[in-house]
């Protein structure tokens, strides 16, 4: 379940980017960023970089996290940051992860969930990544005694 959650966070993380202010003039590749410039580096740029994640970067492959986050990112700490990184990381990260696992475990013990044939995959960025037309699913109980 952890691998599935991490791969979902990699492809569709809870935030678009991390707003930062450049502390001092710095060169980033061929670009010179002046001090006090506000920037918004997008997580999707890191999370879908083929140099970090391989040629199958756009595929949903939870097994890439089978040996943990460090191995999946080639020990590049800043390659996977759905909740931020370091001392400014989201204080609710652990709670959100545990809550997701508990909720999914409770649901999957009782129901099967399949995407509706009418579902059209169209994520959009509005504060967070979300499905433009919602998610149409078919939920069926596993047991008839509910």
The first five atom37 places (N, CA, C, CB, O) and aatype in JSON, in Angstrom:
{
  "aatype": [20, 20, 20, 20, 20, 20, 20, 20, 20, 20, 20, 20, 20, 20, 20, 20, 20, 20, 20, 20, 20, 20, 20, 20, 20, 20, 20, 20, 20, 20, 20, 20, 20, 20, 20, 20, 20, 20, 20, 20, 20, 20, 20, 20, 20, 20, 20, 20, 20, 20, 20, 20, 20, 20, 20, 20, 20, 20, 20, 20, 20, 20, 20, 20, 20, 20, 20, 20, 20, 20, 20, 20, 20, 20, 20, 20, 20, 20, 20, 20, 20, 20, 20, 20, 20, 20, 20, 20, 20, 20, 20, 20, 20, 20, 20, 20, 20, 20, 20, 20, 20, 20, 20, 20, 20, 20, 20, 20, 20, 20, 20, 20, 20, 20, 20, 20, 20, 20, 20, 20, 20, 20, 20, 20, 20, 20, 20, 20, 20, 20, 20, 20, 20, 20, 20, 20, 20, 20, 20, 20, 20, 20, 20, 20, 20, 20],
  "atom_mask": [
    [1, 1, 1, 1, 1],
    [1, 1, 1, 1, 1],
    [1, 1, 1, 1, 1],
    [1, 1, 1, 1, 1],
    [1, 1, 1, 1, 1],
    [1, 1, 1, 1, 1],
    [1, 1, 1, 1, 1],
    [1, 1, 1, 1, 1],
    [1, 1, 1, 1, 1],
    [1, 1, 1, 1, 1],
    [1, 1, 1, 1, 1],
    [1, 1, 1, 1, 1],
    [1, 1, 1, 1, 1],
    [1, 1, 1, 1, 1],
    [1, 1, 1, 1, 1],
    [1, 1, 1, 1, 1],
    [1, 1, 1, 1, 1],
    [1, 1, 1, 1, 1],
    [1, 1, 1, 1, 1],
    [1, 1, 1, 1, 1],
    [1, 1, 1, 1, 1],
    [1, 1, 1, 1, 1],
    [1, 1, 1, 1, 1],
    [1, 1, 1, 1, 1],
    [1, 1, 1, 1, 1],
    [1, 1, 1, 1, 1],
    [1, 1, 1, 1, 1],
    [1, 1, 1, 1, 1],
    [1, 1, 1, 1, 1],
    [1, 1, 1, 1, 1],
    [1, 1, 1, 1, 1],
    [1, 1, 1, 1, 1],
    [1, 1, 1, 1, 1],
    [1, 1, 1, 1, 1],
    [1, 1, 1, 1, 1],
    [1, 1, 1, 1, 1],
    [1, 1, 1, 1, 1],
    [1, 1, 1, 1, 1],
    [1, 1, 1, 1, 1],
    [1, 1, 1, 1, 1],
    [1, 1, 1, 1, 1],
    [1, 1, 1, 1, 1],
    [1, 1, 1, 1, 1],
    [1, 1, 1, 1, 1],
    [1, 1, 1, 1, 1],
    [1, 1, 1, 1, 1],
    [1, 1, 1, 1, 1],
    [1, 1, 1, 1, 1],
    [1, 1, 1, 1, 1],
    [1, 1, 1, 1, 1],
    [1, 1, 1, 1, 1],
    [1, 1, 1, 1, 1],
    [1, 1, 1, 1, 1],
    [1, 1, 1, 1, 1],
    [1, 1, 1, 1, 1],
    [1, 1, 1, 1, 1],
    [1, 1, 1, 1, 1],
    [1, 1, 1, 1, 1],
    [1, 1, 1, 1, 1],
    [1, 1, 1, 1, 1],
    [1, 1, 1, 1, 1],
    [1, 1, 1, 1, 1],
    [1, 1, 1, 1, 1],
    [1, 1, 1, 1, 1],
    [1, 1, 1, 1, 1],
    [1, 1, 1, 1, 1],
    [1, 1, 1, 1, 1],
    [1, 1, 1, 1, 1],
    [1, 1, 1, 1, 1],
    [1, 1, 1, 1, 1],
    [1, 1, 1, 1, 1],
    [1, 1, 1, 1, 1],
    [1, 1, 1, 1, 1],
    [1, 1, 1, 1, 1],
    [1, 1, 1, 1, 1],
    [1, 1, 1, 1, 1],
    [1, 1, 1, 1, 1],
    [1, 1, 1, 1, 1],
    [1, 1, 1, 1, 1],
    [1, 1, 1, 1, 1],
    [1, 1, 1, 1, 1],
    [1, 1, 1, 1, 1],
    [1, 1, 1, 1, 1],
    [1, 1, 1, 1, 1],
    [1, 1, 1, 1, 1],
    [1, 1, 1, 1, 1],
    [1, 1, 1, 1, 1],
    [1, 1, 1, 1, 1],
    [1, 1, 1, 1, 1],
    [1, 1, 1, 1, 1],
    [1, 1, 1, 1, 1],
    [1, 1, 1, 1, 1],
    [1, 1, 1, 1, 1],
    [1, 1, 1, 1, 1],
    [1, 1, 1, 1, 1],
    [1, 1, 1, 1, 1],
    [1, 1, 1, 1, 1],
    [1, 1, 1, 1, 1],
    [1, 1, 1, 1, 1],
    [1, 1, 1, 1, 1],
    [1, 1, 1, 1, 1],
    [1, 1, 1, 1, 1],
    [1, 1, 1, 1, 1],
    [1, 1, 1, 1, 1],
    [1, 1, 1, 1, 1],
    [1, 1, 1, 1, 1],
    [1, 1, 1, 1, 1],
    [1, 1, 1, 1, 1],
    [1, 1, 1, 1, 1],
    [1, 1, 1, 1, 1],
    [1, 1, 1, 1, 1],
    [1, 1, 1, 1, 1],
    [1, 1, 1, 1, 1],
    [1, 1, 1, 1, 1],
    [1, 1, 1, 1, 1],
    [1, 1, 1, 1, 1],
    [1, 1, 1, 1, 1],
    [1, 1, 1, 1, 1],
    [1, 1, 1, 1, 1],
    [1, 1, 1, 1, 1],
    [1, 1, 1, 1, 1],
    [1, 1, 1, 1, 1],
    [1, 1, 1, 1, 1],
    [1, 1, 1, 1, 1],
    [1, 1, 1, 1, 1],
    [1, 1, 1, 1, 1],
    [1, 1, 1, 1, 1],
    [1, 1, 1, 1, 1],
    [1, 1, 1, 1, 1],
    [1, 1, 1, 1, 1],
    [1, 1, 1, 1, 1],
    [1, 1, 1, 1, 1],
    [1, 1, 1, 1, 1],
    [1, 1, 1, 1, 1],
    [1, 1, 1, 1, 1],
    [1, 1, 1, 1, 1],
    [1, 1, 1, 1, 1],
    [1, 1, 1, 1, 1],
    [1, 1, 1, 1, 1],
    [1, 1, 1, 1, 1],
    [1, 1, 1, 1, 1],
    [1, 1, 1, 1, 1],
    [1, 1, 1, 1, 1],
    [1, 1, 1, 1, 1],
    [1, 1, 1, 1, 1],
    [1, 1, 1, 1, 1]
  ],
  "atom_positions": [
    [[0.83, -1.19, 0.0], [0.0, 0.0, 0.0], [0.88, 1.26, 0.0], [-0.95, 0.0, 1.22], [0.53, 2.26, -0.63]],
    [[2.01, 1.2, 0.71], [2.92, 2.35, 0.74], [3.46, 2.66, -0.65], [4.08, 2.09, 1.7], [3.59, 3.83, -1.02]],
    [[3.78, 1.62, -1.42], [4.3, 1.84, -2.78], [3.24, 2.51, -3.65], [4.74, 0.51, -3.41], [3.56, 3.41, -4.43]],
    [[1.98, 2.09, -3.53], [0.89, 2.67, -4.32], [0.68, 4.13, -3.93], [-0.41, 1.86, -4.12], [0.49, 4.99, -4.79]],
    [[0.7, 4.4, -2.63], [0.52, 5.78, -2.15], [1.67, 6.66, -2.65], [0.44, 5.83, -0.6], [1.43, 7.76, -3.14]],
    [[2.91, 6.19, -2.53], [4.06, 6.99, -2.99], [4.01, 7.25, -4.49], [5.36, 6.28, -2.64], [4.32, 8.36, -4.94]],
    [[3.63, 6.25, -5.27], [3.56, 6.45, -6.72], [2.43, 7.41, -7.08], [3.35, 5.11, -7.44], [2.57, 8.21, -8.0]],
    [[1.33, 7.34, -6.36], [0.24, 8.3, -6.57], [0.69, 9.7, -6.22], [-1.0, 7.92, -5.73], [0.39, 10.65, -6.94]],
    [[1.41, 9.85, -5.1], [1.92, 11.16, -4.71], [2.95, 11.69, -5.72], [2.55, 11.1, -3.31], [3.05, 12.89, -5.94]],
    [[3.71, 10.79, -6.31], [4.68, 11.23, -7.32], [3.98, 11.78, -8.54], [5.6, 10.06, -7.72], [4.36, 12.83, -9.06]],
    [[2.96, 11.09, -9.01], [2.26, 11.52, -10.22], [1.25, 12.64, -9.96], [1.55, 10.34, -10.84], [1.08, 13.53, -10.79]],
    [[0.59, 12.6, -8.81], [-0.47, 13.57, -8.5], [-0.35, 14.03, -7.06], [-1.87, 12.96, -8.76], [-1.22, 13.74, -6.24]],
    [[0.71, 14.74, -6.76], [0.98, 15.17, -5.39], [-0.02, 16.19, -4.88], [2.36, 15.75, -5.3], [-0.76, 16.79, -5.66]],
    [[-0.05, 16.39, -3.56], [-1.04, 17.28, -2.96], [-0.79, 18.77, -3.23], [-1.06, 17.06, -1.49], [-1.71, 19.57, -3.1]],
    [[0.44, 19.14, -3.61], [0.69, 20.55, -3.91], [1.38, 20.67, -5.26], [1.55, 21.21, -2.79], [2.06, 19.76, -5.71]],
    [[1.18, 21.82, -5.89], [1.78, 22.06, -7.21], [3.26, 22.37, -7.11], [1.06, 23.21, -7.9], [4.06, 21.93, -7.94]],
    [[3.63, 23.13, -6.09], [5.02, 23.56, -5.96], [5.26, 24.17, -4.61], [5.39, 24.54, -7.06], [4.37, 24.25, -3.77]],
    [[6.47, 24.6, -4.42], [6.88, 25.2, -3.16], [7.35, 26.62, -3.42], [7.99, 24.36, -2.47], [8.41, 26.83, -4.01]],
    [[6.58, 27.6, -2.98], [6.97, 29.0, -3.18], [8.24, 29.29, -2.39], [5.82, 29.96, -2.75], [8.33, 28.95, -1.21]],
    [[9.18, 29.9, -3.04], [10.45, 30.24, -2.41], [10.88, 31.63, -2.85], [11.53, 29.19, -2.75], [10.49, 32.11, -3.91]],
    [[11.7, 32.27, -2.02], [12.3, 33.55, -2.36], [13.81, 33.33, -2.45], [11.94, 34.66, -1.31], [14.41, 32.76, -1.54]],
    [[14.41, 33.79, -3.53], [15.84, 33.64, -3.73], [16.55, 34.53, -2.71], [16.27, 34.01, -5.2], [16.33, 35.74, -2.69]],
    [[17.4, 33.94, -1.87], [18.07, 34.68, -0.79], [19.18, 35.58, -1.31], [18.65, 33.69, 0.23], [19.33, 36.72, -0.86]],
    [[19.95, 35.08, -2.27], [21.04, 35.86, -2.86], [21.11, 35.5, -4.34], [22.41, 35.6, -2.14], [20.59, 34.46, -4.76]],
    [[21.75, 36.33, -5.11], [21.86, 36.04, -6.55], [22.5, 34.67, -6.74], [22.69, 37.14, -7.28], [23.5, 34.33, -6.1]],
    [[21.9, 33.89, -7.63], [22.39, 32.54, -7.86], [22.24, 32.19, -9.34], [21.63, 31.52, -6.98], [21.31, 32.65, -10.0]],
    [[23.16, 31.38, -9.84], [23.08, 30.94, -11.23], [22.49, 29.54, -11.24], [24.48, 30.97, -11.92], [22.95, 28.64, -10.54]],
    [[21.46, 29.37, -12.05], [20.77, 28.1, -12.2], [20.87, 27.71, -13.67], [19.26, 28.19, -11.73], [20.1, 28.17, -14.51]],
    [[21.84, 26.86, -13.97], [22.13, 26.56, -15.37], [22.63, 27.81, -16.06], [20.87, 26.0, -16.09], [23.62, 28.41, -15.63]],
    [[21.96, 28.22, -17.14], [22.33, 29.44, -17.86], [21.56, 30.65, -17.34], [22.08, 29.27, -19.36], [21.77, 31.77, -17.82]],
    [[20.7, 30.44, -16.39], [19.82, 31.49, -15.88], [20.38, 32.09, -14.58], [18.4, 30.94, -15.64], [20.79, 31.35, -13.68]],
    [[20.4, 33.41, -14.49], [20.84, 34.08, -13.27], [19.59, 34.61, -12.55], [21.85, 35.25, -13.58], [18.84, 35.41, -13.09]],
    [[19.39, 34.14, -11.31], [18.24, 34.57, -10.51], [18.7, 35.64, -9.53], [17.59, 33.37, -9.75], [19.59, 35.39, -8.72]],
    [[18.1, 36.84, -9.59], [18.5, 37.9, -8.67], [17.96, 37.65, -7.25], [18.02, 39.27, -9.18], [16.99, 36.92, -7.08]],
    [[18.58, 38.25, -6.29], [18.14, 38.14, -4.9], [16.73, 38.71, -4.75], [19.12, 38.86, -3.95], [16.35, 39.62, -5.49]],
    [[15.99, 38.19, -3.82], [14.63, 38.63, -3.47], [13.59, 38.32, -4.55], [14.63, 40.11, -3.19], [12.5, 38.89, -4.54]],
    [[13.91, 37.45, -5.48], [12.97, 37.04, -6.51], [12.09, 35.92, -5.96], [13.71, 36.59, -7.8], [12.6, 34.95, -5.4]],
    [[10.77, 36.04, -6.13], [9.86, 34.97, -5.73], [9.73, 33.98, -6.87], [8.46, 35.54, -5.33], [9.46, 34.37, -8.01]],
    [[9.92, 32.7, -6.56], [9.8, 31.66, -7.57], [8.86, 30.57, -7.08], [11.2, 31.08, -7.92], [8.63, 30.43, -5.88]],
    [[8.34, 29.8, -8.0], [7.46, 28.67, -7.66], [7.93, 27.45, -8.46], [5.96, 28.99, -7.97], [7.38, 27.15, -9.52]],
    [[8.95, 26.74, -7.93], [9.36, 25.51, -8.62], [8.25, 24.46, -8.51], [10.7, 24.96, -8.02], [7.75, 24.2, -7.42]],
    [[7.88, 23.88, -9.63], [6.79, 22.91, -9.64], [7.29, 21.5, -9.33], [6.07, 22.93, -10.99], [8.28, 21.04, -9.91]],
    [[6.6, 20.84, -8.42], [6.95, 19.46, -8.06], [6.87, 18.54, -9.27], [6.03, 18.95, -6.96], [7.67, 17.61, -9.39]],
    [[5.92, 18.79, -10.15], [5.73, 17.92, -11.3], [6.99, 17.86, -12.16], [4.54, 18.4, -12.14], [7.25, 16.85, -12.81]],
    [[7.78, 18.93, -12.17], [9.03, 18.93, -12.92], [10.01, 17.9, -12.39], [9.67, 20.29, -12.89], [10.68, 17.21, -13.16]],
    [[10.09, 17.79, -11.08], [10.97, 16.78, -10.46], [10.36, 15.39, -10.52], [11.25, 17.15, -9.01], [11.03, 14.42, -10.84]],
    [[9.08, 15.31, -10.21], [8.4, 14.02, -10.11], [8.2, 13.34, -11.45], [7.08, 14.19, -9.45], [7.89, 12.15, -11.49]],
    [[8.39, 14.07, -12.54], [8.23, 13.47, -13.88], [9.47, 13.67, -14.75], [7.0, 14.06, -14.58], [9.39, 13.7, -15.98]],
    [[10.59, 13.82, -14.1], [11.85, 13.99, -14.81], [12.41, 12.62, -15.2], [12.88, 14.77, -13.94], [12.74, 11.82, -14.32]],
    [[12.52, 12.33, -16.51], [13.01, 11.02, -16.93], [14.45, 10.73, -16.5], [12.92, 10.9, -18.43], [14.84, 9.57, -16.38]],
    [[15.25, 11.78, -16.25], [16.62, 11.57, -15.78], [16.63, 10.99, -14.37], [17.42, 12.88, -15.83], [17.54, 10.25, -14.0]],
    [[15.62, 11.33, -13.58], [15.54, 10.83, -12.21], [14.75, 9.53, -12.11], [14.9, 11.87, -11.32], [15.09, 8.64, -11.32]],
    [[13.68, 9.41, -12.92], [12.74, 8.3, -12.76], [12.76, 7.29, -13.89], [11.36, 8.84, -12.62], [12.12, 6.25, -13.78]],
    [[13.48, 7.56, -14.97], [13.55, 6.62, -16.08], [12.58, 6.97, -17.2], [13.28, 5.22, -15.6], [11.77, 7.88, -17.08]],
    [[12.69, 6.23, -18.28], [11.86, 6.48, -19.47], [10.39, 6.22, -19.24], [12.34, 5.63, -20.62], [9.55, 6.75, -19.96]],
    [[10.06, 5.42, -18.24], [8.65, 5.11, -17.94], [8.08, 6.08, -16.9], [8.52, 3.66, -17.44], [7.18, 5.72, -16.14]],
    [[8.6, 7.28, -16.86], [8.26, 8.27, -15.85], [6.75, 8.58, -15.79], [9.02, 9.54, -16.12], [6.24, 8.91, -14.72]],
    [[6.05, 8.49, -16.91], [4.63, 8.83, -16.94], [3.71, 7.65, -16.63], [4.27, 9.4, -18.29], [2.49, 7.81, -16.55]],
    [[4.29, 6.48, -16.45], [3.49, 5.29, -16.13], [3.31, 5.14, -14.62], [4.15, 4.04, -16.71], [4.19, 5.51, -13.83]],
    [[2.17, 4.61, -14.24], [1.9, 4.3, -12.84], [2.56, 2.97, -12.51], [0.35, 4.25, -12.54], [2.05, 1.91, -12.88]],
    [[3.7, 3.03, -11.83], [4.46, 1.82, -11.5], [4.85, 1.86, -10.02], [5.73, 1.7, -12.4], [5.96, 2.28, -9.68]],
    [[3.96, 1.42, -9.14], [4.28, 1.44, -7.7], [5.52, 0.65, -7.34], [3.11, 0.9, -6.91], [6.18, 0.95, -6.34]],
    [[5.87, -0.36, -8.13], [7.02, -1.19, -7.81], [8.34, -0.41, -7.84], [7.1, -2.35, -8.77], [9.35, -0.91, -7.35]],
    [[8.34, 0.79, -8.4], [9.57, 1.59, -8.38], [9.94, 1.97, -6.94], [9.39, 2.87, -9.23], [11.09, 2.33, -6.67]],
    [[8.97, 1.88, -6.0], [9.23, 2.18, -4.59], [9.41, 0.91, -3.76], [8.09, 3.01, -4.02], [9.38, 0.98, -2.53]],
    [[9.6, -0.24, -4.39], [9.7, -1.51, -3.67], [10.85, -1.53, -2.65], [9.88, -2.66, -4.67], [10.73, -2.14, -1.59]],
    [[11.94, -0.86, -2.97], [13.09, -0.83, -2.06], [13.21, 0.5, -1.32], [14.37, -1.1, -2.83], [14.28, 0.84, -0.82]],
    [[12.1, 1.25, -1.25], [12.09, 2.51, -0.52], [12.28, 3.73, -1.41], [13.16, 2.49, 0.52], [12.62, 3.62, -2.59]],
    [[12.07, 4.88, -0.81], [12.15, 6.15, -1.55], [13.57, 6.44, -1.98], [11.62, 7.3, -0.69], [13.79, 6.87, -3.12]],
    [[14.55, 6.23, -1.11], [15.94, 6.54, -1.45], [16.4, 5.78, -2.69], [16.87, 6.21, -0.27], [17.0, 6.37, -3.59]],
    [[16.12, 4.51, -2.74], [16.52, 3.69, -3.9], [15.75, 4.12, -5.15], [16.28, 2.18, -3.61], [16.33, 4.17, -6.24]],
    [[14.46, 4.43, -5.0], [13.64, 4.83, -6.16], [14.14, 6.13, -6.77], [12.18, 4.99, -5.75], [13.98, 6.35, -7.97]],
    [[14.75, 6.99, -5.97], [15.21, 8.3, -6.45], [16.71, 8.33, -6.71], [14.85, 9.37, -5.44], [17.29, 9.4, -6.89]],
    [[17.35, 7.16, -6.74], [18.81, 7.1, -6.9], [19.52, 7.94, -5.85], [19.21, 7.57, -8.3], [20.53, 8.59, -6.13]],
    [[18.97, 7.93, -4.65], [19.53, 8.64, -3.5], [19.63, 10.15, -3.74], [20.91, 8.08, -3.16], [20.54, 10.81, -3.24]],
    [[18.67, 10.68, -4.51], [18.56, 12.12, -4.73], [17.43, 12.62, -3.84], [18.3, 12.46, -6.26], [16.26, 12.48, -4.2]],
    [[17.77, 13.19, -2.7], [16.78, 13.54, -1.67], [15.68, 14.46, -2.19], [17.47, 14.21, -0.49], [14.52, 14.31, -1.8]],
    [[16.01, 15.39, -3.07], [15.03, 16.36, -3.52], [14.24, 15.9, -4.74], [15.71, 17.66, -3.85], [13.51, 16.7, -5.33]],
    [[14.35, 14.63, -5.13], [13.62, 14.13, -6.3], [12.18, 13.78, -5.99], [14.32, 12.92, -6.86], [11.35, 13.74, -6.89]],
    [[11.86, 13.53, -4.72], [10.51, 13.14, -4.33], [10.13, 13.96, -3.1], [10.41, 11.61, -4.04], [10.59, 13.68, -1.99]],
    [[9.28, 14.96, -3.3], [8.91, 15.83, -2.19], [7.45, 16.23, -2.24], [9.79, 17.07, -2.17], [7.14, 17.42, -2.35]],
    [[6.54, 15.26, -2.16], [5.12, 15.6, -2.23], [4.64, 16.43, -1.04], [4.3, 14.34, -2.31], [3.63, 17.13, -1.13]],
    [[5.36, 16.37, 0.07], [5.0, 17.14, 1.26], [6.08, 18.14, 1.64], [4.73, 16.22, 2.43], [6.15, 18.58, 2.79]],
    [[6.93, 18.49, 0.69], [8.02, 19.38, 0.99], [9.25, 18.59, 1.39], [7.64, 20.37, 2.08], [9.28, 17.37, 1.25]],
    [[10.25, 19.3, 1.9], [11.52, 18.65, 2.23], [12.18, 19.38, 3.39], [12.45, 18.62, 1.01], [12.1, 20.6, 3.49]],
    [[12.81, 18.64, 4.24], [13.59, 19.21, 5.33], [12.74, 19.84, 6.42], [14.52, 20.24, 4.78], [11.63, 19.38, 6.68]],
    [[13.27, 20.88, 7.06], [12.57, 21.47, 8.21], [11.24, 22.15, 7.84], [13.46, 22.48, 8.87], [10.42, 22.42, 8.72]],
    [[11.02, 22.41, 6.57], [9.76, 23.04, 6.14], [8.77, 22.03, 5.56], [10.04, 24.12, 5.12], [7.78, 22.42, 4.95]],
    [[9.04, 20.76, 5.74], [8.1, 19.76, 5.22], [6.79, 19.83, 5.99], [8.71, 18.34, 5.3], [6.75, 20.32, 7.12]],
    [[5.74, 19.34, 5.39], [4.4, 19.42, 5.95], [4.33, 18.69, 7.3], [3.37, 18.82, 4.97], [4.73, 17.53, 7.4]],
    [[3.84, 19.36, 8.3], [3.73, 18.78, 9.63], [2.72, 17.64, 9.66], [3.34, 19.86, 10.65], [2.79, 16.77, 10.53]],
    [[1.78, 17.63, 8.72], [0.75, 16.59, 8.68], [1.09, 15.41, 7.79], [-0.52, 17.18, 8.24], [0.22, 14.56, 7.54]],
    [[2.33, 15.33, 7.3], [2.72, 14.28, 6.36], [2.48, 12.88, 6.93], [4.17, 14.45, 5.99], [1.87, 12.05, 6.26]],
    [[2.96, 12.6, 8.12], [2.8, 11.27, 8.71], [1.34, 10.97, 8.98], [3.62, 11.15, 10.0], [0.86, 9.87, 8.72]],
    [[0.62, 11.95, 9.52], [-0.8, 11.77, 9.8], [-1.57, 11.46, 8.51], [-1.39, 13.01, 10.48], [-2.4, 10.56, 8.49]],
    [[-1.29, 12.21, 7.45], [-1.99, 12.0, 6.17], [-1.7, 10.61, 5.62], [-1.57, 13.08, 5.14], [-2.6, 9.95, 5.09]],
    [[-0.46, 10.16, 5.73], [-0.09, 8.83, 5.22], [-0.8, 7.73, 6.0], [1.42, 8.64, 5.29], [-1.33, 6.79, 5.41]],
    [[-0.8, 7.83, 7.32], [-1.45, 6.81, 8.15], [-2.95, 6.83, 7.94], [-1.12, 7.03, 9.64], [-3.58, 5.78, 7.82]],
    [[-3.53, 8.02, 7.88], [-4.97, 8.15, 7.66], [-5.37, 7.53, 6.31], [-5.39, 9.63, 7.71], [-6.4, 6.86, 6.22]],
    [[-4.58, 7.76, 5.28], [-4.86, 7.19, 3.96], [-4.82, 5.66, 4.0], [-3.85, 7.71, 2.93], [-5.69, 5.0, 3.44]],
    [[-3.82, 5.12, 4.67], [-3.7, 3.66, 4.76], [-4.88, 3.05, 5.53], [-2.39, 3.28, 5.44], [-5.4, 2.02, 5.12]],
    [[-5.28, 3.67, 6.61], [-6.41, 3.16, 7.39], [-7.7, 3.22, 6.59], [-6.56, 3.95, 8.71], [-8.45, 2.25, 6.54]],
    [[-7.96, 4.37, 5.98], [-9.19, 4.53, 5.2], [-9.24, 3.55, 4.03], [-9.32, 5.97, 4.68], [-10.27, 2.9, 3.81]],
    [[-8.14, 3.44, 3.29], [-8.11, 2.5, 2.16], [-8.28, 1.06, 2.63], [-6.81, 2.65, 1.38], [-8.99, 0.28, 2.0]],
    [[-7.63, 0.7, 3.72], [-7.76, -0.66, 4.25], [-9.2, -0.98, 4.61], [-6.86, -0.85, 5.48], [-9.7, -2.06, 4.3]],
    [[-9.88, -0.04, 5.25], [-11.27, -0.26, 5.64], [-12.18, -0.38, 4.42], [-11.76, 0.88, 6.55], [-13.07, -1.22, 4.39]],
    [[-11.95, 0.45, 3.42], [-12.78, 0.42, 2.21], [-12.52, -0.86, 1.41], [-12.5, 1.66, 1.33], [-13.47, -1.52, 0.98]],
    [[-11.25, -1.2, 1.21], [-10.91, -2.35, 0.36], [-11.25, -3.69, 1.01], [-9.45, -2.31, 0.03], [-11.31, -4.71, 0.31]],
    [[-11.48, -3.72, 2.32], [-11.94, -4.95, 2.97], [-13.4, -5.23, 2.65], [-11.75, -4.85, 4.49], [-13.86, -6.36, 2.74]],
    [[-14.12, -4.19, 2.26], [-15.57, -4.31, 2.07], [-16.04, -4.16, 0.63], [-16.25, -3.32, 2.91], [-17.11, -4.64, 0.28]],
    [[-15.25, -3.48, -0.2], [-15.72, -3.14, -1.54], [-14.64, -3.37, -2.59], [-16.19, -1.69, -1.59], [-13.44, -3.36, -2.29]],
    [[-15.09, -3.58, -3.83], [-14.18, -3.51, -4.97], [-14.5, -2.2, -5.69], [-14.35, -4.77, -5.94], [-15.65, -1.78, -5.77]],
    [[-13.47, -1.58, -6.19], [-13.62, -0.29, -6.86], [-13.02, -0.42, -8.26], [-12.94, 0.87, -6.05], [-11.86, -0.81, -8.41]],
    [[-13.82, -0.08, -9.26], [-13.34, -0.09, -10.64], [-13.7, 1.24, -11.29], [-13.95, -1.28, -11.44], [-14.74, 1.83, -11.0]],
    [[-12.82, 1.69, -12.17], [-13.13, 2.91, -12.9], [-14.28, 2.66, -13.86], [-11.88, 3.42, -13.67], [-14.35, 1.61, -14.49]],
    [[-15.17, 3.61, -13.95], [-16.27, 3.52, -14.9], [-15.73, 3.64, -16.32], [-17.33, 4.63, -14.61], [-14.75, 4.36, -16.54]],
    [[-16.34, 2.96, -17.27], [-15.92, 3.13, -18.67], [-16.1, 4.58, -19.14], [-16.72, 2.19, -19.58], [-15.48, 4.98, -20.13]],
    [[-16.93, 5.34, -18.45], [-17.17, 6.74, -18.83], [-16.08, 7.68, -18.32], [-18.52, 7.19, -18.3], [-16.06, 8.85, -18.7]],
    [[-15.18, 7.19, -17.47], [-14.15, 8.05, -16.88], [-13.18, 8.55, -17.95], [-13.38, 7.29, -15.8], [-12.71, 7.79, -18.79]],
    [[-12.9, 9.85, -17.9], [-11.92, 10.47, -18.8], [-10.84, 11.08, -17.91], [-12.59, 11.56, -19.74], [-11.12, 11.94, -17.07]],
    [[-9.62, 10.64, -18.09], [-8.51, 11.12, -17.27], [-8.13, 12.53, -17.69], [-7.28, 10.17, -17.38], [-7.61, 12.73, -18.79]],
    [[-8.39, 13.51, -16.82], [-8.06, 14.9, -17.14], [-7.73, 15.69, -15.88], [-9.23, 15.57, -17.89], [-8.54, 16.48, -15.4]],
    [[-6.53, 15.46, -15.32], [-6.14, 16.2, -14.12], [-5.88, 17.68, -14.45], [-4.87, 15.58, -13.49], [-5.37, 18.01, -15.52]],
    [[-6.26, 18.54, -13.51], [-6.0, 19.98, -13.67], [-5.37, 20.5, -12.37], [-7.32, 20.76, -14.01], [-5.52, 19.9, -11.31]],
    [[-4.68, 21.62, -12.48], [-4.03, 22.23, -11.33], [-4.86, 23.4, -10.83], [-2.6, 22.7, -11.68], [-4.94, 24.44, -11.48]],
    [[-5.49, 23.22, -9.67], [-6.18, 24.31, -8.98], [-5.81, 24.15, -7.52], [-7.76, 24.27, -9.21], [-6.44, 23.38, -6.79]],
    [[-4.82, 24.88, -7.09], [-4.23, 24.74, -5.76], [-3.61, 23.37, -5.58], [-5.28, 24.99, -4.67], [-2.43, 23.26, -5.22]],
    [[-4.38, 22.32, -5.83], [-3.85, 20.96, -5.83], [-4.23, 20.32, -7.16], [-4.4, 20.12, -4.62], [-5.02, 20.87, -7.92]],
    [[-3.66, 19.16, -7.44], [-4.03, 18.43, -8.65], [-5.33, 17.7, -8.37], [-2.9, 17.43, -9.09], [-5.45, 16.99, -7.37]],
    [[-6.3, 17.87, -9.26], [-7.6, 17.2, -9.08], [-8.19, 16.85, -10.43], [-8.58, 18.1, -8.28], [-7.83, 17.44, -11.44]],
    [[-9.1, 15.87, -10.45], [-9.72, 15.5, -11.73], [-10.72, 16.56, -12.18], [-10.43, 14.13, -11.6], [-11.59, 16.97, -11.41]],
    [[-10.59, 17.01, -13.41], [-11.44, 18.08, -13.93], [-12.92, 17.71, -13.9], [-11.02, 18.43, -15.34], [-13.77, 18.55, -13.61]],
    [[-13.23, 16.46, -14.21], [-14.63, 16.03, -14.29], [-15.01, 15.06, -13.17], [-14.9, 15.38, -15.63], [-15.99, 14.33, -13.29]],
    [[-14.24, 15.05, -12.09], [-14.49, 14.1, -11.02], [-14.0, 12.72, -11.4], [-15.99, 14.05, -10.68], [-13.45, 12.52, -12.48]],
    [[-14.19, 11.77, -10.5], [-13.79, 10.39, -10.78], [-15.03, 9.53, -10.73], [-12.71, 9.88, -9.75], [-15.66, 9.38, -9.68]],
    [[-15.38, 8.96, -11.86], [-16.53, 8.06, -11.92], [-16.03, 6.65, -11.66], [-17.27, 8.16, -13.3], [-15.23, 6.1, -12.42]],
    [[-16.52, 6.05, -10.56], [-16.12, 4.69, -10.2], [-17.34, 3.83, -9.97], [-15.23, 4.7, -8.95], [-18.45, 4.32, -9.72]],
    [[-17.12, 2.54, -10.06], [-18.17, 1.56, -9.75], [-17.74, 0.88, -8.46], [-18.38, 0.51, -10.94], [-16.67, 0.26, -8.39]],
    [[-18.58, 0.99, -7.44], [-18.28, 0.4, -6.14], [-19.23, -0.76, -5.9], [-18.38, 1.46, -4.99], [-20.45, -0.59, -5.94]],
    [[-18.67, -1.93, -5.65], [-19.49, -3.11, -5.41], [-19.06, -3.76, -4.1], [-19.39, -4.12, -6.59], [-17.86, -3.88, -3.83]],
    [[-20.03, -4.18, -3.28], [-19.66, -4.83, -2.02], [-19.02, -6.2, -2.29], [-20.9, -4.98, -1.1], [-19.41, -6.92, -3.21]],
    [[-18.04, -6.55, -1.46], [-17.41, -7.86, -1.59], [-18.3, -8.97, -1.05], [-16.07, -7.87, -0.87], [-18.23, -10.11, -1.5]],
    [[-19.14, -8.61, -0.06], [-20.0, -9.59, 0.58], [-21.45, -9.09, 0.48], [-19.58, -9.83, 2.07], [-21.68, -7.88, 0.46]],
    [[-22.39, -9.98, 0.42], [-23.8, -9.6, 0.29], [-24.47, -9.29, 1.62], [-24.56, -10.69, -0.41], [-25.65, -8.93, 1.64]],
    [[-23.77, -9.43, 2.73], [-24.39, -9.23, 4.04], [-24.3, -7.79, 4.55], [-23.77, -10.15, 5.04], [-24.41, -7.56, 5.76]],
    [[-24.1, -6.82, 3.68], [-24.06, -5.4, 4.11], [-25.42, -4.77, 3.95], [-23.0, -4.59, 3.31], [-25.59, -3.59, 4.25]]
  ]
}
